Amino acid sequence: MTKPATQKHQTPASREQQRKDELIERELDEALKETFPASDPVAVDTHAPRRPAPEPKPAK
């Protein structure tokens, strides 16, 4: 059997994903340090906050 070819160089997209993953890991580690010791679980949101829905315009 032959072994599958291994990727020698990362693509820009995979490097960017790796950087994002590392950032999330650092943020999680920091959150754990900030909350220890505590009984509450760590709350980390990795998504950007949503914009509030626009207020409806009054009827004329």
C-alpha distance matrix in Angstrom:
0.0 3.7 6.7 9.5 12.4 15.1 18.7 20.8 24.1 25.6 27.4 31.1 30.7 28.1 30.4 33.3 31.7 30.8 34.5 35.7 33.6 35.0 38.5 38.3 37.1 40.1 42.5 41.4 41.8 45.2 46.2 45.3 47.4 50.3 50.5 49.9 51.6 52.3 51.8 50.9 47.3 46.3 46.8 44.7 44.6 42.1 43.4 46.2 49.5 50.5 53.7 56.5 57.3 60.2 63.5 64.8 67.7 71.0 72.3 75.3
3.7 0.0 3.8 6.5 8.9 11.8 15.3 17.3 20.6 22.3 24.1 27.8 27.6 25.2 27.4 30.4 29.0 28.2 31.8 33.2 31.3 32.6 36.1 36.1 35.1 37.9 40.4 39.6 40.0 43.3 44.5 43.8 45.8 48.6 49.0 48.6 50.5 51.3 51.0 49.9 46.2 44.9 45.4 43.1 42.9 40.1 41.4 44.1 47.5 48.5 51.6 54.5 55.4 58.2 61.6 63.0 65.8 69.2 70.5 73.5
6.7 3.8 0.0 3.8 6.4 8.5 12.2 14.3 17.6 19.1 21.1 24.8 24.6 21.9 24.0 27.0 25.6 24.6 28.2 29.6 27.7 28.9 32.4 32.5 31.4 34.2 36.7 35.9 36.3 39.6 40.8 40.2 42.1 44.9 45.4 45.1 47.0 47.8 47.6 46.5 42.8 41.5 41.9 39.6 39.4 36.7 38.1 40.8 44.2 45.4 48.6 51.5 52.5 55.4 58.8 60.3 63.2 66.6 68.1 71.0
9.5 6.5 3.8 0.0 3.8 6.3 9.5 12.3 15.1 16.2 17.9 21.6 21.2 18.7 21.1 24.0 22.6 22.0 25.6 26.9 25.2 26.7 30.1 30.2 29.5 32.3 34.6 34.0 34.7 37.8 39.0 38.7 40.7 43.3 43.9 43.8 45.8 46.5 46.3 44.9 41.2 39.6 39.8 37.3 36.9 34.0 35.2 37.7 41.2 42.3 45.3 48.3 49.2 52.0 55.4 56.9 59.7 63.1 64.6 67.5
12.4 8.9 6.4 3.8 0.0 3.8 6.6 9.0 11.9 13.5 15.2 19.0 19.2 16.9 18.9 22.1 21.2 20.5 23.9 25.6 24.4 25.6 28.9 29.4 28.9 31.4 33.8 33.6 34.2 37.2 38.6 38.5 40.3 42.9 43.7 43.8 46.0 46.8 46.9 45.4 41.7 39.8 39.9 37.1 36.6 33.5 34.7 36.9 40.5 41.7 44.6 47.7 48.8 51.4 54.9 56.5 59.1 62.7 64.2 67.0
15.1 11.8 8.5 6.3 3.8 0.0 3.7 6.1 9.1 10.6 13.0 16.6 16.9 14.2 15.9 19.2 18.4 17.3 20.6 22.5 21.2 22.1 25.5 26.2 25.5 27.9 30.5 30.4 30.8 33.7 35.3 35.2 36.9 39.5 40.5 40.6 42.8 43.7 44.0 42.6 38.9 36.9 37.0 34.2 33.9 30.7 32.1 34.4 38.0 39.5 42.4 45.6 46.9 49.5 53.1 54.8 57.5 61.1 62.8 65.6
18.7 15.3 12.2 9.5 6.6 3.7 0.0 3.8 5.7 7.0 9.3 13.0 13.6 11.1 12.6 16.0 15.6 14.8 17.8 19.9 19.1 20.1 23.2 24.2 23.9 26.1 28.5 28.9 29.4 32.0 33.7 34.0 35.6 38.0 39.2 39.6 42.0 42.8 43.3 41.7 38.0 35.7 35.6 32.5 32.0 28.6 29.9 31.9 35.6 37.0 39.8 43.1 44.4 46.9 50.5 52.3 54.9 58.5 60.3 63.0
20.8 17.3 14.3 12.3 9.0 6.1 3.8 0.0 3.8 6.8 9.7 13.0 14.5 12.2 12.6 16.3 16.6 15.2 17.8 20.5 19.9 20.2 23.3 24.9 24.4 26.0 28.8 29.4 29.6 32.0 34.1 34.5 35.6 38.1 39.6 39.9 42.4 43.5 44.3 42.8 39.2 36.7 36.7 33.6 33.2 29.8 31.3 33.0 36.8 38.4 41.1 44.6 46.1 48.4 52.1 54.1 56.5 60.1 62.1 64.7
24.1 20.6 17.6 15.1 11.9 9.1 5.7 3.8 0.0 3.7 6.5 9.4 11.4 9.6 9.6 13.1 14.1 13.1 15.2 17.9 18.0 18.3 21.0 22.9 22.8 24.3 26.8 27.9 28.3 30.4 32.4 33.2 34.3 36.5 38.2 38.8 41.4 42.4 43.4 41.6 38.0 35.3 35.1 31.8 31.1 27.6 28.8 30.3 34.0 35.7 38.2 41.7 43.3 45.5 49.1 51.2 53.5 57.2 59.2 61.7
25.6 22.3 19.1 16.2 13.5 10.6 7.0 6.8 3.7 0.0 3.7 6.5 7.9 5.9 6.1 9.6 10.4 9.7 12.0 14.4 14.7 15.4 17.9 19.6 19.9 21.5 23.8 24.9 25.6 27.6 29.5 30.4 31.7 33.7 35.4 36.2 38.9 39.7 40.5 38.5 35.0 32.2 31.7 28.4 27.6 24.0 25.1 26.6 30.3 32.0 34.5 38.0 39.6 41.8 45.5 47.5 49.9 53.6 55.6 58.2
27.4 24.1 21.1 17.9 15.2 13.0 9.3 9.7 6.5 3.7 0.0 3.8 5.3 5.2 6.2 8.6 9.9 10.5 12.4 14.3 15.3 16.5 18.4 20.1 21.0 22.6 24.4 25.8 26.9 28.7 30.3 31.6 33.1 34.7 36.3 37.5 40.2 40.7 41.5 39.2 35.6 32.8 31.9 28.4 27.1 23.4 24.0 25.1 28.8 30.1 32.4 36.0 37.3 39.4 43.1 45.0 47.3 51.0 52.9 55.4
31.1 27.8 24.8 21.6 19.0 16.6 13.0 13.0 9.4 6.5 3.8 0.0 3.8 5.5 5.1 6.1 8.6 9.8 10.5 12.3 14.2 15.3 16.5 18.5 19.9 21.1 22.6 24.4 25.7 27.0 28.6 30.3 31.6 32.9 34.8 36.2 39.1 39.5 40.4 38.0 34.6 31.5 30.3 26.7 25.2 21.4 21.8 22.5 26.2 27.6 29.7 33.3 34.8 36.7 40.4 42.5 44.6 48.3 50.4 52.8
30.7 27.6 24.6 21.2 19.2 16.9 13.6 14.5 11.4 7.9 5.3 3.8 0.0 3.8 5.4 5.1 6.2 8.6 9.9 10.6 12.3 14.2 15.3 16.6 18.4 20.0 21.1 22.6 24.4 25.8 26.9 28.7 30.4 31.6 33.1 34.7 37.4 37.5 38.2 35.6 32.1 29.1 27.8 24.2 22.5 18.8 19.0 20.0 23.7 24.8 27.1 30.7 32.0 34.1 37.8 39.8 42.1 45.8 47.7 50.3
28.1 25.2 21.9 18.7 16.9 14.2 11.1 12.2 9.6 5.9 5.2 5.5 3.8 0.0 3.8 5.4 5.0 6.1 8.6 9.8 10.3 12.2 14.1 15.2 16.3 18.3 19.9 20.9 22.4 24.2 25.5 26.8 28.6 30.1 31.5 32.8 35.4 35.8 36.4 34.1 30.5 27.7 26.8 23.4 22.2 18.6 19.4 21.0 24.7 26.2 28.9 32.3 33.9 36.2 39.8 41.9 44.4 48.0 50.1 52.8
30.4 27.4 24.0 21.1 18.9 15.9 12.6 12.6 9.6 6.1 6.2 5.1 5.4 3.8 0.0 3.8 5.4 5.0 6.2 8.7 9.8 10.5 12.3 14.3 15.3 16.5 18.4 19.9 21.0 22.5 24.3 25.7 27.0 28.6 30.4 31.6 34.4 35.0 36.0 33.8 30.4 27.3 26.6 23.1 22.2 18.5 19.7 20.9 24.7 26.6 29.1 32.7 34.5 36.8 40.4 42.7 45.1 48.7 51.0 53.6
33.3 30.4 27.0 24.0 22.1 19.2 16.0 16.3 13.1 9.6 8.6 6.1 5.1 5.4 3.8 0.0 3.8 5.4 5.1 6.3 8.6 9.9 10.6 12.5 14.3 15.4 16.6 18.4 20.0 21.1 22.6 24.4 25.9 27.0 28.8 30.4 33.2 33.5 34.5 32.0 28.7 25.5 24.3 20.7 19.4 15.6 16.4 17.4 21.1 23.0 25.4 29.0 30.9 33.1 36.7 39.0 41.4 45.0 47.3 50.0
31.7 29.0 25.6 22.6 21.2 18.4 15.6 16.6 14.1 10.4 9.9 8.6 6.2 5.0 5.4 3.8 0.0 3.8 5.4 5.0 6.1 8.6 9.8 10.6 12.3 14.2 15.3 16.5 18.3 19.9 21.0 22.5 24.4 25.7 27.0 28.5 31.3 31.4 32.0 29.6 26.1 23.1 22.0 18.5 17.3 13.6 14.7 16.4 20.1 22.0 24.8 28.2 30.0 32.6 36.1 38.4 41.0 44.6 46.8 49.6
30.8 28.2 24.6 22.0 20.5 17.3 14.8 15.2 13.1 9.7 10.5 9.8 8.6 6.1 5.0 5.4 3.8 0.0 3.8 5.4 5.0 6.1 8.6 9.9 10.5 12.3 14.2 15.3 16.4 18.3 19.9 21.0 22.6 24.3 25.8 26.9 29.7 30.2 31.1 29.0 25.5 22.6 22.1 18.7 18.3 14.9 16.7 18.6 22.3 24.5 27.4 30.8 32.9 35.5 38.9 41.4 44.1 47.6 50.0 52.8
34.5 31.8 28.2 25.6 23.9 20.6 17.8 17.8 15.2 12.0 12.4 10.5 9.9 8.6 6.2 5.1 5.4 3.8 0.0 3.8 5.4 5.1 6.1 8.7 9.8 10.5 12.3 14.2 15.3 16.4 18.3 19.9 21.1 22.5 24.4 25.8 28.7 29.3 30.5 28.3 25.1 21.8 21.2 17.6 17.2 13.8 15.7 16.9 20.6 23.1 25.8 29.3 31.6 34.0 37.4 40.1 42.7 46.1 48.7 51.5
35.7 33.2 29.6 26.9 25.6 22.5 19.9 20.5 17.9 14.4 14.3 12.3 10.6 9.8 8.7 6.3 5.0 5.4 3.8 0.0 3.8 5.4 5.1 6.2 8.6 9.9 10.5 12.3 14.2 15.3 16.4 18.4 20.0 21.0 22.6 24.3 27.2 27.3 28.3 25.8 22.5 19.2 18.2 14.5 13.7 10.1 11.9 13.5 17.1 19.6 22.5 25.8 28.2 30.7 34.1 36.8 39.4 42.9 45.4 48.3
33.6 31.3 27.7 25.2 24.4 21.2 19.1 19.9 18.0 14.7 15.3 14.2 12.3 10.3 9.8 8.6 6.1 5.0 5.4 3.8 0.0 3.8 5.4 5.2 6.2 8.7 9.9 10.6 12.3 14.3 15.3 16.5 18.5 20.0 21.2 22.5 25.2 25.5 26.3 24.0 20.6 17.6 17.1 13.8 13.6 10.5 13.0 15.3 18.8 21.4 24.5 27.7 30.0 32.8 36.1 38.7 41.6 44.9 47.4 50.5
35.0 32.6 28.9 26.7 25.6 22.1 20.1 20.2 18.3 15.4 16.5 15.3 14.2 12.2 10.5 9.9 8.6 6.1 5.1 5.4 3.8 0.0 3.8 5.4 5.0 6.2 8.6 9.8 10.5 12.3 14.2 15.3 16.6 18.3 20.1 21.1 23.9 24.7 26.0 24.1 20.9 17.7 17.7 14.6 15.1 12.4 15.3 17.2 20.5 23.5 26.5 29.6 32.3 35.0 38.1 41.0 43.8 47.1 49.8 52.7
38.5 36.1 32.4 30.1 28.9 25.5 23.2 23.3 21.0 17.9 18.4 16.5 15.3 14.1 12.3 10.6 9.8 8.6 6.1 5.1 5.4 3.8 0.0 3.8 5.4 5.1 6.2 8.6 9.8 10.5 12.2 14.2 15.4 16.4 18.4 20.0 23.0 23.5 24.9 22.7 19.7 16.2 15.8 12.4 12.7 10.0 12.9 14.3 17.5 20.6 23.5 26.6 29.4 32.0 35.1 38.1 40.9 44.1 46.9 49.8
38.3 36.1 32.5 30.2 29.4 26.2 24.2 24.9 22.9 19.6 20.1 18.5 16.6 15.2 14.3 12.5 10.6 9.9 8.7 6.2 5.2 5.4 3.8 0.0 3.8 5.5 5.0 6.1 8.6 9.8 10.4 12.2 14.2 15.2 16.5 18.2 21.0 21.1 22.1 19.7 16.5 13.2 12.6 9.2 9.7 7.3 10.7 12.9 15.9 19.0 22.2 25.1 27.8 30.7 33.7 36.6 39.6 42.7 45.4 48.5
37.1 35.1 31.4 29.5 28.9 25.5 23.9 24.4 22.8 19.9 21.0 19.9 18.4 16.3 15.3 14.3 12.3 10.5 9.8 8.6 6.2 5.0 5.4 3.8 0.0 3.8 5.4 5.1 6.1 8.6 9.8 10.5 12.4 14.2 15.5 16.5 19.2 19.8 21.0 19.2 16.0 12.9 13.4 10.7 12.3 10.6 14.2 16.6 19.4 22.5 25.8 28.5 31.3 34.3 37.2 40.1 43.1 46.2 49.0 52.1
40.1 37.9 34.2 32.3 31.4 27.9 26.1 26.0 24.3 21.5 22.6 21.1 20.0 18.3 16.5 15.4 14.2 12.3 10.5 9.9 8.7 6.2 5.1 5.5 3.8 0.0 3.8 5.4 5.1 6.1 8.5 9.8 10.6 12.2 14.4 15.5 18.4 19.4 21.2 19.5 16.8 13.4 14.1 11.5 13.2 11.9 15.4 17.1 19.7 23.1 26.1 28.8 31.9 34.7 37.5 40.6 43.5 46.5 49.5 52.5
42.5 40.4 36.7 34.6 33.8 30.5 28.5 28.8 26.8 23.8 24.4 22.6 21.1 19.9 18.4 16.6 15.3 14.2 12.3 10.5 9.9 8.6 6.2 5.0 5.4 3.8 0.0 3.8 5.4 5.1 6.1 8.6 9.9 10.4 12.3 14.3 17.2 17.6 19.2 17.1 14.5 10.8 10.8 8.1 9.9 9.1 12.7 14.3 16.4 20.0 22.9 25.5 28.7 31.4 34.1 37.3 40.2 43.1 46.2 49.2
41.4 39.6 35.9 34.0 33.6 30.4 28.9 29.4 27.9 24.9 25.8 24.4 22.6 20.9 19.9 18.4 16.5 15.3 14.2 12.3 10.6 9.8 8.6 6.1 5.1 5.4 3.8 0.0 3.8 5.4 5.0 6.1 8.7 9.8 10.6 12.1 14.9 15.1 16.4 14.4 11.5 8.1 9.0 7.0 9.8 9.7 13.5 15.8 17.7 21.1 24.3 26.6 29.6 32.7 35.2 38.3 41.4 44.2 47.1 50.3
41.8 40.0 36.3 34.7 34.2 30.8 29.4 29.6 28.3 25.6 26.9 25.7 24.4 22.4 21.0 20.0 18.3 16.4 15.3 14.2 12.3 10.5 9.8 8.6 6.1 5.1 5.4 3.8 0.0 3.8 5.5 5.1 6.3 8.7 10.1 10.7 13.5 14.7 16.6 15.4 12.9 9.9 11.8 10.5 13.4 13.4 17.2 19.2 21.1 24.6 27.7 30.0 33.2 36.1 38.6 41.8 44.8 47.6 50.6 53.7
45.2 43.3 39.6 37.8 37.2 33.7 32.0 32.0 30.4 27.6 28.7 27.0 25.8 24.2 22.5 21.1 19.9 18.3 16.4 15.3 14.3 12.3 10.5 9.8 8.6 6.1 5.1 5.4 3.8 0.0 3.8 5.4 5.1 6.2 8.7 10.1 13.1 14.2 16.6 15.2 13.4 10.2 11.5 10.3 13.2 13.5 17.1 18.5 20.0 23.7 26.5 28.6 32.0 34.8 37.1 40.5 43.4 46.1 49.2 52.3
46.2 44.5 40.8 39.0 38.6 35.3 33.7 34.1 32.4 29.5 30.3 28.6 26.9 25.5 24.3 22.6 21.0 19.9 18.3 16.4 15.3 14.2 12.2 10.4 9.8 8.5 6.1 5.0 5.5 3.8 0.0 3.8 5.4 5.1 6.2 8.6 11.5 11.6 13.6 11.8 10.0 6.6 8.0 7.5 10.9 12.2 15.5 17.1 18.2 21.8 24.6 26.4 29.8 32.7 34.8 38.1 41.2 43.7 46.8 50.0
45.3 43.8 40.2 38.7 38.5 35.2 34.0 34.5 33.2 30.4 31.6 30.3 28.7 26.8 25.7 24.4 22.5 21.0 19.9 18.4 16.5 15.3 14.2 12.2 10.5 9.8 8.6 6.1 5.1 5.4 3.8 0.0 3.8 5.4 5.3 6.0 8.8 9.6 11.6 10.6 8.8 6.4 9.3 9.8 13.4 14.8 18.3 20.3 21.4 24.9 27.9 29.6 32.8 35.9 37.9 41.2 44.3 46.8 49.8 53.1
47.4 45.8 42.1 40.7 40.3 36.9 35.6 35.6 34.3 31.7 33.1 31.6 30.4 28.6 27.0 25.9 24.4 22.6 21.1 20.0 18.5 16.6 15.4 14.2 12.4 10.6 9.9 8.7 6.3 5.1 5.4 3.8 0.0 3.8 5.6 5.5 8.4 10.3 13.2 12.9 11.9 9.8 12.5 12.7 16.3 17.4 20.9 22.5 23.6 27.2 29.9 31.7 35.1 37.9 39.9 43.3 46.3 48.7 51.9 55.1
50.3 48.6 44.9 43.3 42.9 39.5 38.0 38.1 36.5 33.7 34.7 32.9 31.6 30.1 28.6 27.0 25.7 24.3 22.5 21.0 20.0 18.3 16.4 15.2 14.2 12.2 10.4 9.8 8.7 6.2 5.1 5.4 3.8 0.0 3.8 5.9 8.6 9.5 12.6 11.7 11.5 9.2 11.2 11.8 15.2 16.9 20.0 21.2 21.7 25.3 27.8 29.3 32.8 35.5 37.3 40.8 43.7 46.0 49.3 52.4
50.5 49.0 45.4 43.9 43.7 40.5 39.2 39.6 38.2 35.4 36.3 34.8 33.1 31.5 30.4 28.8 27.0 25.8 24.4 22.6 21.2 20.1 18.4 16.5 15.5 14.4 12.3 10.6 10.1 8.7 6.2 5.3 5.6 3.8 0.0 3.8 6.0 5.9 8.8 8.1 8.3 7.0 9.7 11.5 15.1 17.3 20.4 21.9 22.1 25.5 28.1 29.3 32.6 35.5 37.1 40.5 43.6 45.7 48.9 52.1
49.9 48.6 45.1 43.8 43.8 40.6 39.6 39.9 38.8 36.2 37.5 36.2 34.7 32.8 31.6 30.4 28.5 26.9 25.8 24.3 22.5 21.1 20.0 18.2 16.5 15.5 14.3 12.1 10.7 10.1 8.6 6.0 5.5 5.9 3.8 0.0 3.0 5.1 8.4 9.2 9.6 9.2 12.5 14.3 18.1 20.1 23.3 25.1 25.6 28.9 31.7 32.9 36.2 39.2 40.8 44.1 47.2 49.4 52.5 55.8
51.6 50.5 47.0 45.8 46.0 42.8 42.0 42.4 41.4 38.9 40.2 39.1 37.4 35.4 34.4 33.2 31.3 29.7 28.7 27.2 25.2 23.9 23.0 21.0 19.2 18.4 17.2 14.9 13.5 13.1 11.5 8.8 8.4 8.6 6.0 3.0 0.0 3.8 7.0 9.0 10.3 10.9 14.3 16.6 20.3 22.5 25.7 27.5 27.8 31.0 33.7 34.6 37.9 40.9 42.3 45.6 48.8 50.7 53.8 57.1
52.3 51.3 47.8 46.5 46.8 43.7 42.8 43.5 42.4 39.7 40.7 39.5 37.5 35.8 35.0 33.5 31.4 30.2 29.3 27.3 25.5 24.7 23.5 21.1 19.8 19.4 17.6 15.1 14.7 14.2 11.6 9.6 10.3 9.5 5.9 5.1 3.8 0.0 3.7 5.6 7.8 9.2 12.3 15.2 18.7 21.4 24.3 26.1 25.9 28.9 31.6 32.3 35.4 38.5 39.7 42.9 46.1 47.9 51.0 54.3
51.8 51.0 47.6 46.3 46.9 44.0 43.3 44.3 43.4 40.5 41.5 40.4 38.2 36.4 36.0 34.5 32.0 31.1 30.5 28.3 26.3 26.0 24.9 22.1 21.0 21.2 19.2 16.4 16.6 16.6 13.6 11.6 13.2 12.6 8.8 8.4 7.0 3.7 0.0 3.8 6.5 9.4 12.2 15.5 18.8 21.7 24.3 26.5 26.1 28.8 31.6 32.0 34.9 38.1 39.2 42.1 45.5 47.2 50.1 53.6
50.9 49.9 46.5 44.9 45.4 42.6 41.7 42.8 41.6 38.5 39.2 38.0 35.6 34.1 33.8 32.0 29.6 29.0 28.3 25.8 24.0 24.1 22.7 19.7 19.2 19.5 17.1 14.4 15.4 15.2 11.8 10.6 12.9 11.7 8.1 9.2 9.0 5.6 3.8 0.0 3.8 6.6 8.7 12.3 15.3 18.5 20.8 22.9 22.4 25.0 27.8 28.2 31.1 34.3 35.5 38.5 41.8 43.6 46.5 50.0
47.3 46.2 42.8 41.2 41.7 38.9 38.0 39.2 38.0 35.0 35.6 34.6 32.1 30.5 30.4 28.7 26.1 25.5 25.1 22.5 20.6 20.9 19.7 16.5 16.0 16.8 14.5 11.5 12.9 13.4 10.0 8.8 11.9 11.5 8.3 9.6 10.3 7.8 6.5 3.8 0.0 3.8 6.3 9.5 12.7 15.5 18.1 20.6 20.6 23.2 26.3 27.1 29.9 33.3 34.8 37.7 41.1 43.2 46.0 49.5
46.3 44.9 41.5 39.6 39.8 36.9 35.7 36.7 35.3 32.2 32.8 31.5 29.1 27.7 27.3 25.5 23.1 22.6 21.8 19.2 17.6 17.7 16.2 13.2 12.9 13.4 10.8 8.1 9.9 10.2 6.6 6.4 9.8 9.2 7.0 9.2 10.9 9.2 9.4 6.6 3.8 0.0 3.8 6.3 9.8 12.5 15.3 17.6 18.0 21.0 24.1 25.3 28.3 31.5 33.4 36.4 39.7 42.0 44.9 48.3
46.8 45.4 41.9 39.8 39.9 37.0 35.6 36.7 35.1 31.7 31.9 30.3 27.8 26.8 26.6 24.3 22.0 22.1 21.2 18.2 17.1 17.7 15.8 12.6 13.4 14.1 10.8 9.0 11.8 11.5 8.0 9.3 12.5 11.2 9.7 12.5 14.3 12.3 12.2 8.7 6.3 3.8 0.0 3.8 6.6 9.9 12.2 14.4 14.4 17.2 20.4 21.5 24.5 27.8 29.6 32.6 36.0 38.3 41.2 44.6
44.7 43.1 39.6 37.3 37.1 34.2 32.5 33.6 31.8 28.4 28.4 26.7 24.2 23.4 23.1 20.7 18.5 18.7 17.6 14.5 13.8 14.6 12.4 9.2 10.7 11.5 8.1 7.0 10.5 10.3 7.5 9.8 12.7 11.8 11.5 14.3 16.6 15.2 15.5 12.3 9.5 6.3 3.8 0.0 3.8 6.3 9.2 11.4 12.2 15.4 18.7 20.4 23.4 26.6 28.9 31.9 35.2 37.8 40.7 44.0
44.6 42.9 39.4 36.9 36.6 33.9 32.0 33.2 31.1 27.6 27.1 25.2 22.5 22.2 22.2 19.4 17.3 18.3 17.2 13.7 13.6 15.1 12.7 9.7 12.3 13.2 9.9 9.8 13.4 13.2 10.9 13.4 16.3 15.2 15.1 18.1 20.3 18.7 18.8 15.3 12.7 9.8 6.6 3.8 0.0 3.8 5.6 8.0 8.9 11.8 15.3 17.2 20.1 23.3 25.8 28.7 32.0 34.7 37.5 40.8
42.1 40.1 36.7 34.0 33.5 30.7 28.6 29.8 27.6 24.0 23.4 21.4 18.8 18.6 18.5 15.6 13.6 14.9 13.8 10.1 10.5 12.4 10.0 7.3 10.6 11.9 9.1 9.7 13.4 13.5 12.2 14.8 17.4 16.9 17.3 20.1 22.5 21.4 21.7 18.5 15.5 12.5 9.9 6.3 3.8 0.0 3.8 6.7 9.1 12.0 15.5 18.1 20.7 23.8 26.7 29.6 32.6 35.7 38.4 41.6
43.4 41.4 38.1 35.2 34.7 32.1 29.9 31.3 28.8 25.1 24.0 21.8 19.0 19.4 19.7 16.4 14.7 16.7 15.7 11.9 13.0 15.3 12.9 10.7 14.2 15.4 12.7 13.5 17.2 17.1 15.5 18.3 20.9 20.0 20.4 23.3 25.7 24.3 24.3 20.8 18.1 15.3 12.2 9.2 5.6 3.8 0.0 3.8 6.3 8.6 12.1 14.8 17.3 20.4 23.4 26.1 29.2 32.3 34.9 38.0
46.2 44.1 40.8 37.7 36.9 34.4 31.9 33.0 30.3 26.6 25.1 22.5 20.0 21.0 20.9 17.4 16.4 18.6 16.9 13.5 15.3 17.2 14.3 12.9 16.6 17.1 14.3 15.8 19.2 18.5 17.1 20.3 22.5 21.2 21.9 25.1 27.5 26.1 26.5 22.9 20.6 17.6 14.4 11.4 8.0 6.7 3.8 0.0 3.8 6.4 9.3 12.5 15.2 17.8 20.9 23.9 26.7 29.9 32.7 35.7
49.5 47.5 44.2 41.2 40.5 38.0 35.6 36.8 34.0 30.3 28.8 26.2 23.7 24.7 24.7 21.1 20.1 22.3 20.6 17.1 18.8 20.5 17.5 15.9 19.4 19.7 16.4 17.7 21.1 20.0 18.2 21.4 23.6 21.7 22.1 25.6 27.8 25.9 26.1 22.4 20.6 18.0 14.4 12.2 8.9 9.1 6.3 3.8 0.0 3.8 6.6 9.2 12.3 15.1 17.8 21.0 23.9 26.9 29.8 32.8
50.5 48.5 45.4 42.3 41.7 39.5 37.0 38.4 35.7 32.0 30.1 27.6 24.8 26.2 26.6 23.0 22.0 24.5 23.1 19.6 21.4 23.5 20.6 19.0 22.5 23.1 20.0 21.1 24.6 23.7 21.8 24.9 27.2 25.3 25.5 28.9 31.0 28.9 28.8 25.0 23.2 21.0 17.2 15.4 11.8 12.0 8.6 6.4 3.8 0.0 3.8 6.3 8.8 11.8 14.8 17.6 20.6 23.7 26.5 29.6
53.7 51.6 48.6 45.3 44.6 42.4 39.8 41.1 38.2 34.5 32.4 29.7 27.1 28.9 29.1 25.4 24.8 27.4 25.8 22.5 24.5 26.5 23.5 22.2 25.8 26.1 22.9 24.3 27.7 26.5 24.6 27.9 29.9 27.8 28.1 31.7 33.7 31.6 31.6 27.8 26.3 24.1 20.4 18.7 15.3 15.5 12.1 9.3 6.6 3.8 0.0 3.8 6.4 8.6 11.7 14.7 17.4 20.6 23.5 26.4
56.5 54.5 51.5 48.3 47.7 45.6 43.1 44.6 41.7 38.0 36.0 33.3 30.7 32.3 32.7 29.0 28.2 30.8 29.3 25.8 27.7 29.6 26.6 25.1 28.5 28.8 25.5 26.6 30.0 28.6 26.4 29.6 31.7 29.3 29.3 32.9 34.6 32.3 32.0 28.2 27.1 25.3 21.5 20.4 17.2 18.1 14.8 12.5 9.2 6.3 3.8 0.0 3.8 6.3 8.7 11.9 14.8 17.7 20.7 23.8
57.3 55.4 52.5 49.2 48.8 46.9 44.4 46.1 43.3 39.6 37.3 34.8 32.0 33.9 34.5 30.9 30.0 32.9 31.6 28.2 30.0 32.3 29.4 27.8 31.3 31.9 28.7 29.6 33.2 32.0 29.8 32.8 35.1 32.8 32.6 36.2 37.9 35.4 34.9 31.1 29.9 28.3 24.5 23.4 20.1 20.7 17.3 15.2 12.3 8.8 6.4 3.8 0.0 3.8 6.4 8.8 12.0 15.0 17.6 20.8
60.2 58.2 55.4 52.0 51.4 49.5 46.9 48.4 45.5 41.8 39.4 36.7 34.1 36.2 36.8 33.1 32.6 35.5 34.0 30.7 32.8 35.0 32.0 30.7 34.3 34.7 31.4 32.7 36.1 34.8 32.7 35.9 37.9 35.5 35.5 39.2 40.9 38.5 38.1 34.3 33.3 31.5 27.8 26.6 23.3 23.8 20.4 17.8 15.1 11.8 8.6 6.3 3.8 0.0 3.8 6.3 8.8 12.1 14.9 17.8
63.5 61.6 58.8 55.4 54.9 53.1 50.5 52.1 49.1 45.5 43.1 40.4 37.8 39.8 40.4 36.7 36.1 38.9 37.4 34.1 36.1 38.1 35.1 33.7 37.2 37.5 34.1 35.2 38.6 37.1 34.8 37.9 39.9 37.3 37.1 40.8 42.3 39.7 39.2 35.5 34.8 33.4 29.6 28.9 25.8 26.7 23.4 20.9 17.8 14.8 11.7 8.7 6.4 3.8 0.0 3.8 6.4 9.0 12.2 15.2
64.8 63.0 60.3 56.9 56.5 54.8 52.3 54.1 51.2 47.5 45.0 42.5 39.8 41.9 42.7 39.0 38.4 41.4 40.1 36.8 38.7 41.0 38.1 36.6 40.1 40.6 37.3 38.3 41.8 40.5 38.1 41.2 43.3 40.8 40.5 44.1 45.6 42.9 42.1 38.5 37.7 36.4 32.6 31.9 28.7 29.6 26.1 23.9 21.0 17.6 14.7 11.9 8.8 6.3 3.8 0.0 3.8 6.4 8.8 12.1
67.7 65.8 63.2 59.7 59.1 57.5 54.9 56.5 53.5 49.9 47.3 44.6 42.1 44.4 45.1 41.4 41.0 44.1 42.7 39.4 41.6 43.8 40.9 39.6 43.1 43.5 40.2 41.4 44.8 43.4 41.2 44.3 46.3 43.7 43.6 47.2 48.8 46.1 45.5 41.8 41.1 39.7 36.0 35.2 32.0 32.6 29.2 26.7 23.9 20.6 17.4 14.8 12.0 8.8 6.4 3.8 0.0 3.8 6.4 9.0
71.0 69.2 66.6 63.1 62.7 61.1 58.5 60.1 57.2 53.6 51.0 48.3 45.8 48.0 48.7 45.0 44.6 47.6 46.1 42.9 44.9 47.1 44.1 42.7 46.2 46.5 43.1 44.2 47.6 46.1 43.7 46.8 48.7 46.0 45.7 49.4 50.7 47.9 47.2 43.6 43.2 42.0 38.3 37.8 34.7 35.7 32.3 29.9 26.9 23.7 20.6 17.7 15.0 12.1 9.0 6.4 3.8 0.0 3.8 6.4
72.3 70.5 68.1 64.6 64.2 62.8 60.3 62.1 59.2 55.6 52.9 50.4 47.7 50.1 51.0 47.3 46.8 50.0 48.7 45.4 47.4 49.8 46.9 45.4 49.0 49.5 46.2 47.1 50.6 49.2 46.8 49.8 51.9 49.3 48.9 52.5 53.8 51.0 50.1 46.5 46.0 44.9 41.2 40.7 37.5 38.4 34.9 32.7 29.8 26.5 23.5 20.7 17.6 14.9 12.2 8.8 6.4 3.8 0.0 3.8
75.3 73.5 71.0 67.5 67.0 65.6 63.0 64.7 61.7 58.2 55.4 52.8 50.3 52.8 53.6 50.0 49.6 52.8 51.5 48.3 50.5 52.7 49.8 48.5 52.1 52.5 49.2 50.3 53.7 52.3 50.0 53.1 55.1 52.4 52.1 55.8 57.1 54.3 53.6 50.0 49.5 48.3 44.6 44.0 40.8 41.6 38.0 35.7 32.8 29.6 26.4 23.8 20.8 17.8 15.2 12.1 9.0 6.4 3.8 0.0
